[in-house]
């Protein structure tokens, strides 16, 4: 057995020697300097080793170029998505502002139509009173209504027969009051139905986004200090003289108005709550190099808890505040390196670690998307990135859920 192995080994060496002699024959390089001629001998092994080194280097360069190209494509795609998110974000706030202006204009129109309705009803009462006063002075006896006077009588008004005489004709202003009231109320109802549908859709979208973050909706709304669910009421005071009381033309219409006001109040509260939540990434160009949760530590290779997201990118990339707040920490902190902590109220805080440079100090008030630092690799890190954390009531939360909720808000 050993002899057979030796034969195979000897045969392999012989064939390898033939291969090297055929493709890598012994070469000499002549070097002439100052009349002296020197020779450099290149053996087959040296040539083969050099060829292998060149091949490995070429393969590495090709693989690196391909990896860099793929990474650039990924960054370009993320940049495009972030641009779309920013545009959608601005469009959302523009739509909300337009909706508020439209709601105010609609409210003023409804109040004006209510005044018109009140004047019409009051006019009807005044005409009835004048008819009664004229009848009491002249003292006419009840007569039958002639065929010529019948077309002037409104269908839905209850007028005593004694007022329907030829001596006291009914004013043409009475004609069609019931129909005009019905048309105005119908137009009001259609407008309110459209506003309710759009408002409900926006309310449901914002509620879903807040729930995606894992926060309790009721708590977020309470902390936003908005009177959610209360009915907003107001308008000019129209006094009716002589103690007359104008009854409501349609109780159902008033209930719909109150329901719409309640929905608008809730939408306003949700909008205020969303503005105070960190729903955007702290950097514009990045890729997630490590997710939230259990992972193998990059240094010890042991399982550990990762309390944030690692957003990797180019060193000195601007880092912005993801929501308005107050800086509570802005200096080095152990493995975090250079770190910034921002308190957004409601028990909500964000942290930005491994920064290259800090641009704010403790106590500063920062606005939404205000630059607070630069991406770096200080502290316990293997490369330039931002370690981004979100804390709620002293406990870390998964920032990916907040970013997902932000995409839902900006794309709706």
SVG drawing of the C-alpha trace seen along z (x, -y; Angstrom):
<svg xmlns="http://www.w3.org/2000/svg" viewBox="-118 -96 150 98">
<polyline fill="none" stroke="black" stroke-width="0.4" points="0.0,0.0 2.8,-2.4 4.6,-1.6 1.5,-2.3 1.2,-5.7 4.8,-6.5 4.3,-5.6 1.2,-7.9 3.1,-10.7 6.1,-10.2 3.9,-10.2 2.1,-13.4 5.4,-15.2 6.6,-14.1 3.4,-15.3 3.6,-18.6 7.2,-19.0 6.3,-18.5 3.4,-21.0 5.7,-23.6 8.5,-23.0 6.0,-23.3 4.2,-26.4 6.8,-28.0 10.2,-27.2 13.3,-28.5 13.9,-32.1 16.7,-34.5 16.5,-38.3 19.7,-40.1 20.4,-43.4 23.3,-45.5 24.5,-48.4 27.8,-50.3 29.3,-47.7 28.4,-44.9 25.9,-42.2 23.9,-40.4 21.4,-37.6 18.2,-37.0 17.0,-33.4 13.2,-32.8 12.5,-29.2 9.2,-27.5 8.1,-27.7 8.7,-31.4 6.8,-32.0 4.0,-29.7 3.7,-31.5 3.7,-34.9 1.0,-33.8 -1.1,-32.5 -0.6,-35.8 -1.6,-37.9 -4.7,-35.7 -5.8,-36.0 -5.2,-39.8 -7.3,-40.0 -10.1,-37.9 -10.1,-40.1 -10.2,-43.3 -13.1,-42.0 -15.1,-40.8 -14.4,-44.1 -15.5,-46.1 -18.7,-44.0 -19.4,-44.5 -18.9,-48.2 -21.1,-48.5 -23.9,-46.5 -23.5,-48.7 -23.7,-51.9 -26.9,-50.6 -28.4,-49.9 -27.4,-53.3 -28.9,-55.0 -32.2,-53.0 -32.4,-54.0 -31.6,-57.7 -34.5,-57.6 -36.8,-56.1 -35.8,-58.7 -36.4,-61.5 -39.9,-60.1 -40.5,-59.8 -39.5,-63.5 -41.7,-64.6 -44.6,-62.6 -43.9,-64.0 -44.1,-67.6 -47.2,-66.7 -48.9,-65.3 -48.4,-68.4 -49.5,-70.5 -52.7,-68.4 -53.4,-68.7 -53.0,-72.5 -55.2,-72.6 -57.8,-70.5 -57.8,-72.7 -58.3,-75.8 -61.0,-74.1 -62.7,-73.0 -62.6,-76.6 -64.1,-77.8 -66.8,-75.1 -67.6,-76.0 -68.1,-79.6 -70.3,-78.6 -72.4,-76.4 -72.8,-79.2 -73.9,-81.6 -76.4,-79.0 -77.7,-78.5 -78.2,-82.3 -80.1,-82.2 -82.3,-79.4 -83.0,-81.2 -84.0,-84.4 -86.3,-82.4 -88.0,-80.7 -88.3,-84.0 -89.7,-85.6 -92.3,-82.8 -93.3,-83.4 -93.5,-87.2 -95.8,-86.8 -98.0,-84.4 -98.2,-87.0 -99.1,-89.8 -101.8,-87.7 -103.2,-87.0 -103.0,-90.6 -104.8,-91.8 -107.4,-89.1 -108.1,-90.1 -108.6,-93.8 -111.0,-93.2 -112.8,-90.3 -113.6,-88.4 -115.7,-85.3 -114.2,-82.0 -114.6,-81.6 -113.6,-79.0 -110.4,-79.4 -110.9,-80.3 -109.1,-78.4 -107.0,-81.4 -105.5,-81.8 -104.6,-78.2 -101.2,-78.2 -99.8,-80.8 -100.2,-78.5 -97.1,-76.5 -97.7,-72.8 -95.9,-72.2 -97.2,-75.2 -100.3,-74.9 -102.3,-78.1 -105.8,-78.4 -108.5,-78.5 -109.7,-81.9 -106.4,-83.4 -106.9,-82.1 -109.5,-84.7 -109.4,-87.0 -109.2,-90.0 -106.0,-88.7 -103.9,-87.0 -100.8,-85.1 -97.5,-86.8 -95.5,-85.2 -92.4,-85.1 -94.1,-82.2 -94.0,-80.1 -91.4,-77.4 -89.9,-78.0 -90.2,-74.3 -88.5,-73.3 -85.6,-75.8 -85.1,-74.5 -84.9,-70.9 -82.4,-71.8 -80.1,-73.7 -80.2,-70.9 -79.5,-68.3 -76.5,-70.2 -75.2,-70.5 -75.6,-66.8 -73.7,-65.9 -70.8,-68.2 -70.6,-66.9 -70.7,-63.3 -67.7,-64.0 -65.8,-65.7 -66.5,-62.8 -65.3,-60.2 -62.0,-62.0 -61.4,-62.8 -62.1,-59.2 -59.7,-57.9 -56.9,-60.2 -57.7,-59.4 -57.5,-55.6 -54.2,-56.0 -52.6,-58.0 -53.9,-55.7 -52.5,-52.6 -49.1,-54.3 -49.0,-55.1 -50.0,-51.5 -47.2,-50.2 -44.6,-51.9 -45.8,-49.7 -46.9,-52.7 -50.4,-52.9 -52.6,-55.1 -54.6,-56.5 -51.4,-57.4 -49.9,-59.2 -53.0,-61.2 -53.2,-62.1 -49.6,-63.2 -50.2,-65.4 -52.6,-67.5 -55.3,-67.6 -59.0,-67.3 -59.7,-64.3 -63.3,-63.2 -64.8,-66.5 -67.3,-68.3 -66.2,-71.8 -69.1,-74.2 -69.5,-77.9 -70.8,-80.5 -72.6,-83.9 -75.5,-84.4 -78.7,-85.0 -81.3,-86.5 -85.0,-86.3 -87.1,-89.3 -90.3,-89.0 -89.2,-85.9 -89.8,-83.6 -87.9,-80.4 -86.8,-78.9 -86.9,-75.1 -84.2,-73.1 -84.8,-72.3 -83.2,-68.9 -81.8,-67.3 -80.0,-64.7 -78.0,-67.5 -76.8,-68.9 -75.7,-65.5 -73.7,-65.0 -72.1,-68.5 -71.1,-67.5 -69.7,-64.1 -67.6,-65.9 -66.2,-68.3 -65.3,-65.4 -63.4,-63.7 -61.6,-66.9 -60.6,-67.3 -59.2,-63.7 -57.4,-64.3 -55.8,-67.4 -54.7,-65.4 -53.2,-62.6 -51.4,-65.2 -49.9,-66.8 -48.9,-63.4 -47.2,-62.3 -45.2,-65.5 -43.6,-64.6 -42.6,-61.0 -39.3,-60.0 -40.5,-58.4 -37.6,-59.2 -34.0,-57.8 -31.3,-60.1 -29.2,-60.0 -30.2,-60.4 -27.8,-57.8 -27.3,-54.5 -27.8,-50.8 -28.6,-48.7 -25.5,-46.8 -27.0,-45.4 -30.7,-45.1 -32.3,-45.4 -32.4,-42.4 -30.4,-39.3 -27.1,-39.1 -23.5,-37.8 -21.3,-40.5 -18.8,-41.6 -15.9,-41.6 -16.5,-38.6 -18.7,-36.6 -20.9,-35.8 -24.7,-36.2 -25.7,-39.6 -28.7,-42.1 -28.4,-44.9 -30.6,-47.8 -30.7,-49.8 -30.1,-49.9 -26.7,-50.3 -27.0,-52.6 -23.7,-52.4 -22.6,-54.9 -19.8,-57.4 -17.8,-59.0 -19.0,-62.6 -22.4,-62.0 -24.8,-64.6 -26.8,-63.2 -30.1,-64.9 -32.6,-64.9 -35.6,-62.6 -38.1,-64.7 -38.1,-68.0 -36.7,-67.9 -34.1,-68.9 -30.5,-67.6 -29.9,-65.8 -26.4,-64.3 -23.7,-65.4 -20.2,-63.9 -18.4,-60.6 -20.0,-57.7 -18.0,-54.5 -18.7,-52.0 -21.1,-54.5 -18.1,-56.8 -19.3,-60.3 -23.0,-60.2 -26.1,-62.5 -29.3,-61.9 -32.4,-63.9 -35.5,-64.0 -38.7,-64.4 -41.1,-64.4 -43.8,-61.8 -41.1,-59.5 -39.6,-59.3 -35.8,-59.6 -33.5,-58.9 -29.7,-58.2 -27.1,-58.7 -23.8,-56.9 -20.3,-56.5 -20.4,-60.0 -17.4,-61.7 -18.4,-65.1 -21.0,-66.6 -22.6,-69.9 -24.9,-70.5 -24.5,-70.8 -26.6,-69.7 -29.7,-71.9 -30.0,-72.9 -33.5,-72.7 -33.3,-71.0 -35.9,-71.1 -37.1,-68.3 -34.3,-67.3 -31.8,-69.7 -28.2,-68.5 -26.8,-67.5 -23.6,-65.6 -21.6,-63.7 -21.4,-59.9 -18.2,-58.4 -16.6,-55.3 -15.7,-56.4 -16.2,-54.0 -16.6,-50.3 -17.2,-49.9 -15.7,-48.2 -16.4,-51.0 -18.3,-54.3 -22.0,-54.1 -24.6,-55.6 -25.9,-53.5 -29.6,-54.7 -31.7,-53.9 -35.3,-54.8 -36.2,-54.6 -39.7,-54.7 -40.1,-54.9 -36.5,-53.8 -36.8,-50.7 -35.3,-50.4 -37.8,-49.9 -37.1,-48.6 -36.4,-51.7 -37.3,-49.7 -41.0,-49.8 -40.9,-53.6 -39.3,-53.9 -41.9,-51.5 -44.7,-53.6 -43.1,-56.8 -43.1,-55.2 -46.9,-54.5 -47.6,-58.1 -45.6,-59.7 -46.9,-57.4 -50.6,-57.6"/>
</svg>
